[in-house]
Amino acid sequence: PHLPLRGPWPARVGAVLAFAVLATLSLRAHDRARIWAVPALVLADAAAHYPDGVHGHLLRARRQVEEGHRQEAVASLRAAYQRGFDGFEQILKGHAFQQLRGDHEFDAVIHDMAGHRIELFEGRPNPTQAELFAIGIAHHARGEIDLARRAFERVLEQPGPLEEHAQRALAGLPPPGGAPDKRQRAPSDG
């Protein structure tokens, strides 16, 4: 770019400073572009810059489980939920939190996350097939088998791409009126 090197000195100094700021920002943006290429780096960066945010709490919980600090890990999961995270499926399907299953406080966090998902989608006047499927998975995670069954049956009442998934989910449920499944497994979604 052409810098105004003639004219009053404040304009020259201002132009030089503006150029220096732009150059610095563009170098910083180029360095940070590498982060956006790898999803795990994006999450780690979010946790580093916002340690009290969702990703900070999730990564902390994972580390706490690895270190054997079960109650602290559950507290970190609860904090992530309180900041808007409701990814109970991610937690239940992943290996990092397997050893927490059956812990009363862990089960309560999963129950609350799944309940949030149910409230979110059941509150809609005409839930989509995907929303009904999510409701079924959430009820199953809470051990509410009959409610999960009804949600998956409602998926089948609507034509769409999730019919086969709902049929598999229904086939994986215990018979009607059976005991609740306290293992907190989300039915396979494909």
Disulfide bonds with the S-S distance in Angstrom:
none
